[in-house]
Amino acid sequence: MTTLASTFGKRFRIARETLKLTEEQIGEKIGLTRLEILLIESDNALPPLTKLASFISLYDLDYYWIVAGEVRPSIFRSDIPIRNKTSRSVEDARR
């Protein structure tokens, strides 16, 4: 297993930036304020599990990577923390 980012907040930010979303955009999608997103990304708060589940599901993120920072080779298919297991593109996921 490989660790890509040392904290949950850093991984959350990497995922958001990889998707090219602002704090406001991701907050609107999962039901958090910009301040809450900033607190999460600075490791001063954790999102409620329901919001985290929405984030992971909505953007098809790798659960093990976002939560623990570990990549399991059998399920990780790219260099970014987004899986391509469906025909849905990242652009479609942003809508």
N, C-alpha and C positions, 0 to 999 in steps of 0.2 A: 504494500500500500504506500502511496505517495501523498505527502502533505503539500498542497499548493499555496495556501495562505494560512497564516498562523491563528487568526481569530474569526469567529462567526461574522462579526461586523465587516471585516475585510472581504470575506467571501461574498457576503450580501452585496457589498458595493461593486465587487468585480462582476458579479452576475448582472446587476443593474446596468453598469457601464457597458458590458458586452452587448446587452440588448439595446444600447443607446437610448436609455430612458432617463429622464430627470427624476429627482426625488419626488416632485409633485406628480409626475405621470405614474410612477409605480405606486405612490400612495393612493391615488384615485382608483387604480385598478384593484388594489387589495384592501382598501378601506382604512388607510392610515394617513396621518397628517405628514407634512414635510418635516416638521420638528421630530415626530416619532421616527421617521426614516433616518434623519440625521443622528438621533440618539442611538439607533441600532448600528449604523455604520461606524460610529465612534466608540462602539462597545460599551455604551452607557445604559443600554436597555436591550431586551430581547423581545421579539414580536410575540403576540399571543399565538398559540399553536394553530388556531384556525386561520390566522393571517399568513403564517408561514406555510401552511398547507396550500392555501390559495396561490401564493407566490410560486411554490414548487410546481404545482399542477398547471397553473395558467401558462407558465413559460417552459414547461417540460424540463425542469432542472434535475440534476442528479442529486437525489436526497442525501446520499452518503457524503457527497462532497460539500454541499451547503451546510449540513449539520455538523459533520465531524472533520471535514477537511481532507478526507481520504478518498482516493479513487480506487475503485475495484475494477481491475482491467477487464473482467468479463462483461461489465455493463457500461463502461466509459468508452465512447467512440470518437471523441474529438479532442482538440486542444483547449476547448472552452467548456465551461460547466453547463452546457446545454446539450441534451441528447437529441438525436434525429431519428427517433424510432417511428415517427409517423411521417406522412408526406407533407404535413403542415410546415411551412417555413417560419423563420423567425419573424419575418415581416407580417405574416398572418397572425402570429401570436401577439404582436404589438397592438393589433386592432381591437 
